[in-house]
Amino acid sequence: MRFTIVDMTETVAQDGKSTAGHASKYTRNNPYFSTVTYNELLTGEGSEKETRHVELSLEEGMTYVPGDAVGILPENREEAVAEVLTALGYKGDERVLDHYKVEISLEEALRTRLQIGKLARSSVNQMAKIAPEHEGFKVMAGPDNKARAEEYCWGRELVDLVKDFPGVIKEPQQLFQVVARLTPRMYSIASSQLAHPDNVQTTVRVVRYDSHGKSRQGVASGHIGDRAGTGVTMPIFLHANGNFRLPEDTSAPVIMIGPGTGIAPFRSFLEERQVKGEPGQNWLFFGEQREKMDFLYREQLHGMHKDGFLTRLDTAFSRDQHAKIYVQDRMQERAAELYDWLERGAFFYVCGDATRMAKDVETALLDVIAKGSNGTLEHAAAYLETMKKQKRYQRDVY
């Protein structure tokens, strides 16, 4: 996925293109109202994380392939909307024009149109334009005060800004100037449509955190975690990702690095190859905090490994021993065999956190190549560049 970071670990689409099946029918601006058919915890009791497996119905003709994403259009919590209305001194029945000049109530705008969660620096700058004389904005507005503004925004939401600078918003319509549009969140698809023809499945970590004396949550993941039980409808669309695809050569080996919710597309990859009976070998590296409570899709993966379809399954549970172990450490331990797979034409995939994990995995991969080829890191970098040109090194990071 090619996205910017929002809501701590969630992602937002840069466009609303759909997959081939309904490219022009269902988009971010014209979503399909899907029914949640399954929404259950994957993590066990005592886990520090709340990760859920979600299944959403599809209309006949909606299609996706492994590597694609599902876009979910969330709503802000009613409690959060009410808090903003109270802070502004409005009732919610005031009329405003949305981004398409459609007249709606202020309550609906705050619930479905505006990003009232994670506070952006742009909101501070826009508020400063409304009240340029305000002393509080003079130390945060503009490019010269970027660091100060970002420090203020961290862990805060629109309601905090409104409370800290009361009376600046004088007309409800001004919120559309101050607050960004509420955008879809994109989640990697965790299923093969060949195995599950009538639905799309994904893996969602529910983001909850405390900051500035308040309990908060991710907009979309909180919606999924608290308000998207079985039978609830959610607006969705399918999003193609042509840069994250299984090899056309079905006999090619595949190496997948998917810690945490990064496992999602690789469950899709494995189900697809299994249903099709593709002969290529499969090697998965999965990492999380604790094996007992955080091993996502444990039974399914163990079953695939036991019957020989999943050729290798390497796990790294960082908190199960004194010294933390991550997927990149397992890669180093298996360096000789990893390089042998690469030499045999293996495709190498990474999905998950872009901030640290993906960089650490690439560093480990370069080291594996250098060791395996008895070469330098410069040689390894050239080797990896060749893999990229051959589309044998693909990343879906966020």
C-alpha positions as CSV (number, residue, x, y, z in Angstrom):
1,M,0.0,0.0,0.0
2,R,1.2,3.5,-0.8
3,F,-0.1,5.5,2.0
4,T,0.7,8.1,4.6
5,I,0.6,7.2,8.3
6,V,-2.6,8.1,10.2
7,D,-4.1,7.1,13.5
8,M,-0.8,5.8,14.9
9,T,-0.8,2.6,12.8
10,E,-3.6,3.0,10.3
11,T,-3.4,4.1,6.7
12,V,-5.2,6.3,4.3
13,A,-5.5,5.9,0.5
14,Q,-4.0,8.4,-1.9
15,D,-6.7,7.7,-4.4
16,G,-9.9,5.7,-4.7
17,K,-9.3,3.4,-7.6
18,S,-11.0,0.1,-7.5
19,T,-10.0,-3.3,-8.7
20,A,-10.9,-4.6,-12.2
21,G,-14.3,-6.1,-11.3
22,H,-16.1,-2.8,-10.5
23,A,-13.5,-0.2,-11.5
24,S,-16.2,2.4,-12.2
25,K,-19.0,1.2,-10.0
26,Y,-17.7,1.2,-6.4
27,T,-15.1,3.8,-5.4
28,R,-14.3,5.8,-2.3
29,N,-16.9,8.3,-3.5
30,N,-19.5,5.6,-4.4
31,P,-18.8,2.7,-2.0
32,Y,-20.5,-0.6,-1.7
33,F,-22.5,-1.0,1.6
34,S,-21.1,-4.3,2.7
35,T,-22.4,-6.5,5.6
36,V,-19.9,-7.6,8.3
37,T,-20.3,-11.4,8.4
38,Y,-17.5,-12.1,10.9
39,N,-15.5,-10.0,13.3
40,E,-13.5,-11.9,16.0
41,L,-10.4,-11.4,18.1
42,L,-7.3,-13.2,16.8
43,T,-5.2,-12.3,19.9
44,G,-5.5,-14.1,23.1
45,E,-6.3,-13.0,26.6
46,G,-3.5,-11.0,28.1
47,S,-2.1,-9.8,24.8
48,E,-1.0,-6.1,24.7
49,K,-2.6,-5.9,21.2
50,E,-6.2,-6.2,20.0
51,T,-6.0,-7.7,16.5
52,R,-9.2,-8.8,14.8
53,H,-10.1,-10.9,11.7
54,V,-12.9,-9.2,9.8
55,E,-15.0,-10.6,6.9
56,L,-17.1,-8.4,4.7
57,S,-19.7,-9.4,2.1
58,L,-19.3,-8.6,-1.6
59,E,-21.8,-8.1,-4.4
60,E,-21.6,-10.5,-7.2
61,G,-19.1,-9.2,-9.8
62,M,-16.8,-7.5,-7.3
63,T,-13.4,-9.1,-7.7
64,Y,-9.9,-8.8,-6.1
65,V,-6.6,-10.7,-6.3
66,P,-3.9,-11.4,-3.7
67,G,-2.0,-8.2,-2.9
68,D,-5.0,-5.9,-3.3
69,A,-6.5,-3.8,-0.4
70,V,-10.0,-3.1,0.9
71,G,-10.9,0.5,1.6
72,I,-13.2,1.1,4.6
73,L,-14.9,4.4,5.1
74,P,-15.2,4.8,8.9
75,E,-17.4,7.1,10.9
76,N,-16.3,9.1,13.9
77,R,-17.7,8.0,17.3
78,E,-20.9,9.6,18.4
79,E,-19.2,10.5,21.7
80,A,-16.4,12.3,19.9
81,V,-18.8,14.2,17.8
82,A,-20.9,15.2,20.8
83,E,-17.7,16.4,22.6
84,V,-16.7,18.6,19.6
85,L,-20.2,20.1,19.4
86,T,-20.2,20.9,23.1
87,A,-16.8,22.5,22.8
88,L,-18.0,24.6,19.9
89,G,-21.3,25.5,21.5
90,Y,-23.4,24.1,18.7
91,K,-26.4,21.7,18.8
92,G,-25.5,19.7,15.6
93,D,-28.6,20.6,13.6
94,E,-26.9,23.7,12.0
95,R,-26.7,23.4,8.2
96,V,-23.4,23.2,6.4
97,L,-22.2,22.4,2.8
98,D,-20.0,19.4,2.5
99,H,-17.0,19.0,0.1
100,Y,-19.5,18.5,-2.8
101,K,-21.7,21.5,-1.8
102,V,-24.4,19.1,-0.5
103,E,-26.3,20.6,2.4
104,I,-26.1,18.4,5.5
105,S,-26.3,18.8,9.3
106,L,-23.2,19.8,11.3
107,E,-23.6,16.5,13.2
108,E,-23.5,14.5,10.0
109,A,-20.5,16.5,8.8
110,L,-18.6,15.8,12.0
111,R,-19.5,12.1,12.0
112,T,-19.0,11.2,8.3
113,R,-17.1,14.0,6.5
114,L,-14.4,15.5,8.7
115,Q,-11.3,14.1,10.3
116,I,-11.9,15.1,13.9
117,G,-9.5,12.5,15.3
118,K,-5.7,12.8,15.1
119,L,-4.9,16.5,14.9
120,A,-2.9,17.7,11.9
121,R,-0.5,20.7,11.8
122,S,-2.6,22.0,8.8
123,S,-5.5,22.5,11.2
124,V,-3.3,24.7,13.5
125,N,-2.2,26.8,10.5
126,Q,-5.8,27.2,9.2
127,M,-7.0,28.3,12.7
128,A,-4.2,30.8,12.7
129,K,-5.5,32.2,9.4
130,I,-8.9,32.8,11.1
131,A,-7.3,34.4,14.1
132,P,-3.9,35.7,13.1
133,E,-3.8,38.1,16.0
134,H,-4.0,35.3,18.6
135,E,-0.8,35.0,20.6
136,G,-1.1,31.3,20.9
137,F,-0.9,30.7,17.1
138,K,2.0,33.1,16.6
139,V,4.4,30.5,18.2
140,M,3.0,27.5,16.2
141,A,1.9,28.8,12.8
142,G,4.0,28.8,9.6
143,P,7.0,26.8,8.4
144,D,9.4,28.4,10.9
145,N,7.3,26.9,13.8
146,K,6.8,23.4,12.3
147,A,8.5,21.6,15.2
148,R,6.5,23.5,17.8
149,A,3.2,22.8,16.0
150,E,4.0,19.1,15.6
151,E,4.8,18.8,19.3
152,Y,1.5,20.4,20.1
153,C,-0.5,18.1,17.7
154,W,1.0,14.9,18.9
155,G,-1.6,12.8,20.7
156,R,-4.3,15.6,20.3
157,E,-7.5,15.8,18.4
158,L,-9.7,18.5,17.0
159,V,-11.6,18.8,20.3
160,D,-8.4,19.7,22.1
161,L,-7.6,22.5,19.6
162,V,-11.1,23.9,19.9
163,K,-10.9,23.9,23.7
164,D,-7.4,25.4,23.8
165,F,-8.5,28.2,21.5
166,P,-12.1,28.9,22.3
167,G,-14.2,31.3,20.2
168,V,-12.0,31.1,17.1
169,I,-14.5,29.1,15.1
170,K,-17.5,31.5,14.7
171,E,-19.4,29.7,11.9
172,P,-19.9,25.9,11.5
173,Q,-18.8,26.1,7.9
174,Q,-15.4,27.2,9.0
175,L,-14.7,23.7,10.1
176,F,-14.3,22.6,6.5
177,Q,-11.5,25.2,6.2
178,V,-9.8,23.9,9.4
179,V,-10.3,20.2,9.3
180,A,-9.2,17.7,6.7
181,R,-11.6,15.4,4.9
182,L,-12.3,12.0,6.6
183,T,-10.7,9.6,4.2
184,P,-10.9,5.8,3.7
185,R,-8.5,3.5,5.5
186,M,-6.9,0.8,3.4
187,Y,-6.3,-2.7,4.8
188,S,-4.4,-5.4,3.0
189,I,-6.7,-8.2,1.9
190,A,-6.1,-11.4,3.9
191,S,-8.1,-13.9,1.7
192,S,-8.1,-15.5,-1.7
193,Q,-11.3,-15.0,-3.5
194,L,-10.9,-18.5,-5.0
195,A,-11.2,-19.8,-1.4
196,H,-13.8,-17.2,-0.3
197,P,-15.8,-16.2,-3.4
198,D,-18.5,-14.1,-1.6
199,N,-16.5,-12.0,0.8
200,V,-13.3,-10.1,1.4
201,Q,-11.3,-10.6,4.6
202,T,-8.7,-8.5,6.4
203,T,-6.7,-8.3,9.6
204,V,-7.1,-5.1,11.7
205,R,-5.1,-4.1,14.8
206,V,-7.4,-1.9,16.9
207,V,-5.5,1.2,18.0
208,R,-6.2,2.4,21.5
209,Y,-4.0,4.8,23.5
210,D,-4.0,7.4,26.3
211,S,-2.7,10.9,25.7
212,H,-3.1,14.2,27.4
213,G,-5.2,12.7,30.1
214,K,-7.7,11.0,27.7
215,S,-8.4,7.6,26.3
216,R,-8.4,7.7,22.5
217,Q,-8.6,5.3,19.6
218,G,-8.0,5.0,15.9
219,V,-10.9,6.2,13.8
220,A,-11.3,3.2,11.5
221,S,-9.9,0.5,13.8
222,G,-11.9,1.8,16.7
223,H,-15.0,1.7,14.5
224,I,-14.2,-1.9,13.6
225,G,-13.3,-2.9,17.1
226,D,-16.4,-1.4,18.9
227,R,-19.2,-0.8,16.3
228,A,-18.8,-3.3,13.5
229,G,-20.3,-6.5,14.8
230,T,-21.9,-9.2,12.7
231,G,-24.8,-7.8,10.6
232,V,-23.6,-4.2,10.7
233,T,-23.1,-2.5,7.3
234,M,-19.9,-0.7,6.3
235,P,-19.2,1.3,3.1
236,I,-16.2,-0.3,1.3
237,F,-14.5,-0.5,-2.0
238,L,-11.7,-2.7,-3.5
239,H,-8.4,-1.2,-4.4
240,A,-5.9,-2.7,-6.8
241,N,-2.2,-2.9,-5.9
242,G,-0.3,-3.9,-9.1
243,N,3.0,-3.5,-7.4
244,F,2.4,-6.3,-5.0
245,R,1.7,-9.5,-6.9
246,L,2.5,-13.2,-6.9
247,P,5.0,-14.3,-9.6
248,E,3.5,-15.2,-12.9
249,D,5.8,-18.3,-12.9
250,T,3.8,-20.6,-10.6
251,S,6.9,-22.7,-9.9
252,A,8.9,-19.7,-8.5
253,P,9.7,-19.9,-4.8
254,V,8.2,-17.2,-2.6
255,I,9.7,-15.7,0.6
256,M,7.3,-13.7,2.7
257,I,8.2,-11.4,5.7
258,G,5.0,-10.5,7.5
259,P,5.2,-9.6,11.2
260,G,2.0,-8.5,13.0
261,T,-0.8,-7.5,10.7
262,G,1.7,-7.7,7.9
263,I,0.7,-11.4,7.7
264,A,-2.6,-10.3,5.9
265,P,-1.5,-10.4,2.3
266,F,0.6,-13.5,2.8
267,R,-2.5,-15.4,4.1
268,S,-4.0,-14.3,0.8
269,F,-1.0,-15.4,-1.2
270,L,-0.9,-18.8,0.5
271,E,-4.6,-19.5,0.1
272,E,-4.4,-18.6,-3.6
273,R,-1.4,-20.8,-4.3
274,Q,-2.9,-23.7,-2.3
275,V,-6.3,-23.5,-4.1
276,K,-4.6,-23.4,-7.5
277,G,-2.2,-26.2,-6.6
278,E,0.8,-24.1,-7.6
279,P,4.1,-26.0,-7.2
280,G,6.4,-23.1,-6.1
281,Q,7.9,-23.4,-2.6
282,N,6.6,-21.1,0.1
283,W,8.6,-19.7,3.1
284,L,7.0,-17.4,5.7
285,F,8.6,-15.4,8.4
286,F,6.1,-14.2,11.0
287,G,6.8,-12.2,14.1
288,E,4.9,-10.8,17.1
289,Q,5.3,-10.2,20.8
290,R,4.2,-13.6,22.4
291,E,3.6,-16.9,20.8
292,K,0.8,-18.0,23.2
293,M,-1.4,-15.0,22.6
294,D,-0.2,-13.2,19.5
295,F,0.4,-16.0,16.9
296,L,-2.2,-14.8,14.2
297,Y,-3.7,-17.6,12.1
298,R,-1.7,-20.2,14.1
299,E,-3.8,-23.2,13.3
300,Q,-4.1,-22.5,9.6
301,L,-0.4,-21.8,9.2
302,H,0.6,-24.9,11.2
303,G,-1.8,-26.9,9.0
304,M,-0.2,-25.6,5.8
305,H,3.2,-26.4,7.2
306,K,2.3,-29.8,8.4
307,D,1.0,-30.9,5.0
308,G,4.1,-29.6,3.3
309,F,2.4,-26.8,1.3
310,L,4.1,-24.1,3.5
311,T,7.7,-25.3,3.0
312,R,9.2,-23.3,5.8
313,L,7.6,-21.4,8.7
314,D,10.0,-19.3,10.8
315,T,8.6,-17.3,13.8
316,A,10.1,-14.6,16.0
317,F,8.3,-13.8,19.2
318,S,10.1,-10.8,20.7
319,R,8.9,-11.0,24.3
320,D,9.1,-14.7,24.9
321,Q,12.8,-14.6,26.0
322,H,15.1,-12.1,27.6
323,A,16.8,-10.9,24.4
324,K,14.3,-9.7,21.9
325,I,14.2,-11.7,18.6
326,Y,12.7,-10.2,15.4
327,V,12.1,-11.5,11.9
328,Q,15.3,-10.0,10.7
329,D,17.2,-12.0,13.3
330,R,15.6,-15.2,12.0
331,M,16.7,-14.2,8.5
332,Q,20.3,-13.9,9.6
333,E,20.1,-17.3,11.2
334,R,18.8,-18.8,8.0
335,A,21.2,-16.8,5.8
336,A,22.7,-19.7,3.8
337,E,19.3,-21.2,2.9
338,L,17.8,-17.8,2.2
339,Y,20.5,-17.0,-0.3
340,D,20.1,-20.4,-1.9
341,W,16.4,-19.6,-2.5
342,L,17.3,-16.2,-4.0
343,E,19.7,-17.9,-6.3
344,R,16.9,-20.2,-7.4
345,G,14.8,-17.2,-8.4
346,A,12.8,-16.7,-5.3
347,F,10.5,-13.7,-5.0
348,F,11.0,-11.7,-1.8
349,Y,8.0,-9.8,-0.2
350,V,7.8,-7.6,2.9
351,C,4.6,-6.2,4.4
352,G,4.1,-4.2,7.6
353,D,5.7,-1.3,9.4
354,A,7.7,1.1,7.2
355,T,9.3,3.1,10.0
356,R,11.6,0.4,11.4
357,M,10.8,-3.1,10.4
358,A,11.0,-2.8,6.6
359,K,14.3,-1.0,6.9
360,D,15.7,-3.6,9.3
361,V,14.6,-6.4,7.0
362,E,16.3,-4.8,4.0
363,T,19.5,-4.3,5.9
364,A,19.3,-8.0,6.9
365,L,18.6,-9.0,3.4
366,L,21.6,-7.1,2.1
367,D,23.8,-8.9,4.7
368,V,22.4,-12.3,3.7
369,I,23.2,-11.6,0.0
370,A,26.7,-10.3,0.9
371,K,27.5,-13.4,3.0
372,G,26.0,-15.8,0.5
373,S,27.9,-14.4,-2.4
374,N,31.1,-13.8,-0.5
375,G,30.7,-10.2,-1.7
376,T,30.7,-6.7,-0.4
377,L,27.6,-4.7,0.7
378,E,28.1,-2.8,-2.6
379,H,27.7,-6.0,-4.5
380,A,24.7,-6.9,-2.4
381,A,23.1,-3.6,-3.2
382,A,23.6,-4.2,-6.9
383,Y,22.1,-7.7,-6.5
384,L,19.1,-6.3,-4.8
385,E,18.7,-3.6,-7.4
386,T,18.5,-6.4,-10.0
387,M,15.9,-8.1,-8.0
388,K,13.8,-4.9,-7.9
389,K,14.1,-4.6,-11.7
390,Q,12.9,-8.2,-12.1
391,K,10.0,-7.4,-9.6
392,R,11.4,-10.1,-7.3
393,Y,11.6,-7.7,-4.4
394,Q,8.2,-6.2,-3.5
395,R,7.1,-4.2,-0.4
396,D,3.7,-3.3,0.9
397,V,4.6,-1.0,3.8
398,Y,2.8,1.6,5.8
